[in-house]
Amino acid sequence: MRLQRVTTETAHVSVPVAEELWKPNPDGSGTKKIDMDKLMATAIELGKLPSTGWEVEGDPVITPHLLQIPPQ
């Protein structure tokens, strides 16, 4: 049987709210709001840095792998 083990890890990152993360508010008020897609993309990039501290959250979940192929 081919199994898979999934371990969940969590980390907190601080995203600097730079000018490129803002977009015009669609209500026409001339104000700006944070572009959440860009904010999340920036957070993910920060999570890829070697300096990001990841912590294991809970026990790994072991399930049968969806693709049952022979060992290679």
ChimeraX attribute file (.defattr): number of C-alpha atoms within 10 A of each C-alpha:
attribute: neighborCount
match mode: 1-to-1
recipient: residues
	/A:1	10
	/A:2	12
	/A:3	11
	/A:4	14
	/A:5	12
	/A:6	10
	/A:7	12
	/A:8	13
	/A:9	12
	/A:10	10
	/A:11	11
	/A:12	12
	/A:13	13
	/A:14	9
	/A:15	14
	/A:16	10
	/A:17	11
	/A:18	9
	/A:19	8
	/A:20	10
	/A:21	18
	/A:22	16
	/A:23	14
	/A:24	13
	/A:25	13
	/A:26	10
	/A:27	8
	/A:28	8
	/A:29	8
	/A:30	8
	/A:31	11
	/A:32	14
	/A:33	11
	/A:34	16
	/A:35	14
	/A:36	12
	/A:37	10
	/A:38	14
	/A:39	17
	/A:40	13
	/A:41	11
	/A:42	17
	/A:43	16
	/A:44	13
	/A:45	11
	/A:46	16
	/A:47	18
	/A:48	9
	/A:49	9
	/A:50	8
	/A:51	8
	/A:52	12
	/A:53	12
	/A:54	13
	/A:55	11
	/A:56	11
	/A:57	11
	/A:58	9
	/A:59	10
	/A:60	13
	/A:61	10
	/A:62	11
	/A:63	11
	/A:64	11
	/A:65	12
	/A:66	9
	/A:67	10
	/A:68	10
	/A:69	9
	/A:70	7
	/A:71	6
	/A:72	3
